[in-house]
Amino acid sequence: MGKLLEKIELSTAEQRELNELISKGKHSSRKIRRAQILLKMHQGKEYGTIAEDTGVSMATVYNIHHSYVKGKLNALEEKPRPGQPRKVTPQVEAAVTSIACSDAPEGTSRWTVSLINEKIVEMGYQVHDESVRLILKKAGLSLG
């Protein structure tokens, strides 16, 4: 048997807003699906039926219910996702650029991506040759 959850009662203004959101179709499909789920909850449909009708899992239906209880129509919005932090920081970019603009090491006529990467590793940064190449391309620097 499923959890007993409090019934969702949408105001007429909220119902109107959700219906407009669904009918306009200018929003993400996830937001429209959340609006559909909230409207079906308001109609008193069972959560298993809602999940089948909208093509989502039961967990999604329960999560949207919980989000609505916590923050009303904020349940339509997605929480920001942190993403993976950048591996190549502005400090690394600055170091690569300054190395590429300096005089070439003794015994070579010019800097190469591999030589720049070796120097960067000596400075304590950890990047790949391809990252160095992309940094140089972004800065508009040519080693040739």
C-alpha positions as MATLAB code, in Angstrom:
seq = 'MGKLLEKIELSTAEQRELNELISKGKHSSRKIRRAQILLKMHQGKEYGTIAEDTGVSMATVYNIHHSYVKGKLNALEEKPRPGQPRKVTPQVEAAVTSIACSDAPEGTSRWTVSLINEKIVEMGYQVHDESVRLILKKAGLSLG';
ca = [
       0.000    0.000    0.000;
       1.300    3.478   -0.878;
       1.996    6.319    1.469;
      -0.923    8.414    2.613;
      -0.322   11.923    1.360;
      -2.337   15.046    1.875;
      -4.624   15.887   -1.002;
      -3.519   18.583   -3.412;
      -6.026   21.413   -3.634;
      -5.164   23.955   -6.332;
      -6.756   27.389   -6.248;
      -8.615   28.533   -9.358;
      -5.751   30.918  -10.129;
      -3.242   28.073   -9.904;
      -5.415   25.847  -12.104;
      -5.708   28.616  -14.683;
      -1.947   29.215  -14.633;
      -1.213   25.501  -15.075;
      -3.724   25.148  -17.919;
      -2.211   28.174  -19.700;
       1.266   26.739  -19.242;
       0.190   23.434  -20.778;
      -1.732   24.970  -23.680;
       0.942   27.489  -24.740;
       3.689   24.908  -25.160;
       6.490   27.460  -24.844;
       8.014   25.763  -21.837;
      10.234   22.745  -21.384;
       8.543   19.387  -21.665;
       9.550   18.619  -18.079;
       7.773   21.716  -16.798;
       4.653   20.920  -18.827;
       4.674   17.342  -17.519;
       4.914   18.618  -13.931;
       1.940   20.890  -14.552;
      -0.046   17.954  -15.929;
       0.830   15.886  -12.870;
      -0.295   18.633  -10.483;
      -3.604   19.014  -12.323;
      -4.222   15.254  -12.180;
      -3.404   15.260   -8.460;
      -5.952   18.022   -7.965;
      -8.545   15.912   -9.801;
      -7.965   13.170   -7.217;
      -6.522   10.544   -9.547;
      -4.447    7.762   -8.042;
      -0.713    8.276   -8.245;
      -0.165    5.023  -10.142;
      -2.625    6.188  -12.795;
      -0.962    9.609  -12.956;
       2.440    7.979  -13.446;
       1.094    5.804  -16.278;
      -0.794    8.655  -17.967;
       2.159   11.036  -17.949;
       4.895    8.482  -18.585;
       6.888    9.105  -15.420;
       7.823    6.941  -12.458;
       5.894    6.816   -9.209;
       8.880    8.418   -7.495;
       8.545   11.443   -9.784;
       4.871   11.823   -8.885;
       5.673   11.636   -5.159;
       8.571   14.080   -5.566;
       6.344   16.603   -7.336;
       3.717   16.191   -4.607;
       6.361   16.829   -1.958;
       7.711   19.852   -3.861;
       4.217   21.319   -4.202;
       3.526   20.901   -0.492;
       6.819   22.672    0.289;
       6.671   25.492   -2.247;
       3.360   25.526   -4.150;
       3.943   26.195   -7.882;
       7.694   26.319   -7.365;
       7.355   22.563   -7.892;
       7.316   23.331  -11.627;
      10.849   24.737  -11.585;
      13.997   22.650  -11.635;
      16.611   23.076   -8.979;
      19.931   24.304  -10.365;
      22.380   21.540  -11.045;
      25.951   22.089   -9.945;
      27.622   20.332  -12.846;
      31.225   19.325  -12.843;
      33.687   22.022  -11.812;
      36.054   23.346  -14.454;
      39.363   21.554  -14.648;
      41.047   24.396  -16.509;
      40.772   27.427  -14.260;
      41.577   31.008  -15.277;
      44.877   30.657  -13.375;
      45.884   27.714  -15.585;
      44.863   29.649  -18.706;
      46.950   32.623  -17.596;
      49.956   30.393  -16.877;
      49.739   28.674  -20.263;
      49.414   31.998  -22.064;
      52.350   33.538  -20.228;
      54.547   30.506  -20.970;
      53.604   30.533  -24.662;
      54.457   34.233  -24.906;
      57.844   33.836  -23.203;
      61.127   32.873  -24.870;
      61.476   29.234  -25.902;
      63.617   26.996  -23.674;
      67.259   26.445  -24.548;
      67.865   23.935  -27.277;
      64.520   24.526  -28.999;
      63.476   27.105  -31.514;
      59.922   27.489  -30.219;
      57.424   26.245  -27.646;
      55.425   23.108  -28.404;
      52.253   21.991  -26.711;
      54.159   19.176  -24.987;
      56.861   21.548  -23.711;
      54.244   23.965  -22.394;
      52.442   21.098  -20.678;
      55.683   19.921  -19.044;
      56.286   23.424  -17.717;
      52.692   23.626  -16.427;
      53.115   20.308  -14.593;
      56.304   21.653  -12.999;
      54.232   24.600  -11.743;
      51.857   22.177  -10.016;
      48.913   22.157  -12.414;
      47.548   18.967  -13.952;
      46.315   19.331  -17.560;
      46.516   17.356  -20.773;
      48.169   18.414  -24.025;
      44.758   18.847  -25.641;
      43.688   21.254  -22.896;
      46.828   23.296  -23.502;
      46.099   23.359  -27.235;
      42.526   24.533  -26.616;
      43.714   27.266  -24.237;
      46.150   28.531  -26.887;
      43.441   28.414  -29.554;
      41.040   30.345  -27.306;
      43.709   32.974  -26.688;
      44.435   33.233  -30.415;
      48.057   32.158  -30.003;
      49.841   30.106  -32.624;
      53.000   28.182  -31.810;
      54.024   27.996  -35.494;
];
